[in-house]
Amino acid sequence: MFDQVKKMMELKKQADLLKRELEKVIVEYNEVRGIKIRLNGAQMFQSFEIEDSWLAPQQKARFQTELIKAVNMAIKKSQKEAAAQMQKVPGFNIPGLS
Protein backbone atom coordinates (compact mmCIF):
# COMPACT_ATOMS: atom_id res chain seq x y z
CA MET A 1 0.00 0.00 0.00
CA PHE A 2 2.77 2.44 0.94
CA ASP A 3 4.55 1.67 -2.34
CA GLN A 4 1.40 2.57 -4.29
CA VAL A 5 1.05 5.88 -2.43
CA LYS A 6 4.71 6.63 -3.05
CA LYS A 7 4.30 5.79 -6.74
CA MET A 8 1.20 8.01 -7.01
CA MET A 9 3.07 10.89 -5.33
CA GLU A 10 5.93 10.46 -7.80
CA LEU A 11 3.49 10.43 -10.73
CA LYS A 12 1.87 13.63 -9.44
CA LYS A 13 5.28 15.24 -9.14
CA GLN A 14 6.06 14.22 -12.74
CA ALA A 15 2.65 15.50 -13.90
CA ASP A 16 3.28 18.86 -12.24
CA LEU A 17 6.71 19.07 -13.85
CA LEU A 18 5.21 18.15 -17.23
CA LYS A 19 2.54 20.84 -16.85
CA ARG A 20 5.18 23.48 -16.15
CA GLU A 21 7.14 22.31 -19.19
CA LEU A 22 4.02 22.39 -21.39
CA GLU A 23 3.29 25.95 -20.27
CA LYS A 24 6.66 26.93 -21.79
CA VAL A 25 5.90 25.34 -25.18
CA ILE A 26 4.32 27.83 -27.59
CA VAL A 27 2.28 26.44 -30.48
CA GLU A 28 1.50 28.74 -33.38
CA TYR A 29 -1.24 28.05 -35.89
CA ASN A 30 -1.52 30.27 -38.96
CA GLU A 31 -2.94 28.03 -41.66
CA VAL A 32 -6.22 29.95 -41.84
CA ARG A 33 -5.59 32.99 -44.05
CA GLY A 34 -5.43 36.19 -42.04
CA ILE A 35 -5.58 34.63 -38.57
CA LYS A 36 -2.62 33.65 -36.40
CA ILE A 37 -3.17 32.01 -33.00
CA ARG A 38 -0.59 31.21 -30.33
CA LEU A 39 -1.27 29.02 -27.33
CA ASN A 40 0.93 27.08 -24.98
CA GLY A 41 1.18 23.33 -24.57
CA ALA A 42 -1.23 23.55 -21.62
CA GLN A 43 -3.78 24.97 -24.10
CA MET A 44 -3.92 28.46 -22.66
CA PHE A 45 -4.24 31.18 -25.31
CA GLN A 46 -1.22 33.46 -25.51
CA SER A 47 -2.22 35.74 -28.38
CA PHE A 48 -3.91 36.01 -31.73
CA GLU A 49 -3.43 38.33 -34.68
CA ILE A 50 -6.05 39.24 -37.26
CA GLU A 51 -5.43 40.89 -40.62
CA ASP A 52 -7.19 44.24 -41.00
CA SER A 53 -9.27 42.96 -43.93
CA TRP A 54 -11.13 40.60 -41.57
CA LEU A 55 -12.39 43.49 -39.48
CA ALA A 56 -14.69 44.95 -42.14
CA PRO A 57 -18.38 44.67 -41.14
CA GLN A 58 -19.30 42.76 -44.30
CA GLN A 59 -16.75 40.05 -43.34
CA LYS A 60 -18.14 39.41 -39.83
CA ALA A 61 -19.89 36.04 -40.43
CA ARG A 62 -16.99 34.59 -42.40
CA PHE A 63 -14.53 35.89 -39.81
CA GLN A 64 -16.41 34.17 -36.98
CA THR A 65 -16.47 30.87 -38.87
CA GLU A 66 -12.78 31.03 -39.74
CA LEU A 67 -11.78 32.09 -36.22
CA ILE A 68 -13.57 29.06 -34.74
CA LYS A 69 -11.83 26.84 -37.29
CA ALA A 70 -8.42 28.34 -36.46
CA VAL A 71 -8.94 28.03 -32.69
CA ASN A 72 -9.98 24.38 -32.97
CA MET A 73 -7.01 23.54 -35.19
CA ALA A 74 -4.62 25.33 -32.82
CA ILE A 75 -6.00 23.32 -29.89
CA LYS A 76 -5.60 20.09 -31.86
CA LYS A 77 -1.99 20.98 -32.64
CA SER A 78 -1.38 21.78 -28.97
CA GLN A 79 -2.91 18.44 -27.90
CA LYS A 80 -0.53 16.58 -30.23
CA GLU A 81 2.42 18.44 -28.70
CA ALA A 82 1.20 17.62 -25.17
CA ALA A 83 0.85 13.93 -26.07
CA ALA A 84 4.36 13.88 -27.52
CA GLN A 85 5.74 15.49 -24.35
CA MET A 86 3.88 13.03 -22.10
CA GLN A 87 5.35 10.06 -23.93
CA LYS A 88 8.83 11.26 -22.93
CA VAL A 89 7.99 11.04 -19.21
CA PRO A 90 8.62 7.64 -17.59
CA GLY A 91 5.37 6.19 -16.28
CA PHE A 92 3.23 8.45 -18.50
CA ASN A 93 3.52 6.39 -21.67
CA ILE A 94 -0.19 5.61 -21.98
CA PRO A 95 -1.08 3.48 -25.03
CA GLY A 96 -3.34 5.22 -27.54
CA LEU A 97 -2.53 8.72 -26.28
CA SER A 98 -0.65 9.85 -29.35
LINRA-V310274 format. One record per pair of residues at least 24 apart in sequence whose C-alpha atoms are under 8 Angstrom apart, sorted by sequence separation. I is the first residue (numbers start at 1). J is the second residue. D is the distance in whole Angstrom. If there is no record, write none. Layout:
{{I,J,D} {I,J,D}}
This chain:
{{35,67,7} {43,75,6} {37,70,7} {32,66,7} {36,70,8} {37,71,7} {35,70,7} {39,74,7} {43,78,6} {38,74,8} {39,75,8} {42,78,8} {43,79,8} {32,69,8} {37,74,7} {41,78,5} {32,70,6} {40,78,7} {41,79,7} {31,70,8} {39,78,7} {30,70,8} {41,81,7} {42,82,7} {29,70,7} {41,82,6} {29,73,7} {29,74,5} {28,74,7} {27,74,7} {29,77,8} {27,77,7} {27,78,6} {22,82,7} {22,85,8} {18,85,8} {18,86,7} {18,89,8} {14,89,7} {11,91,7}}
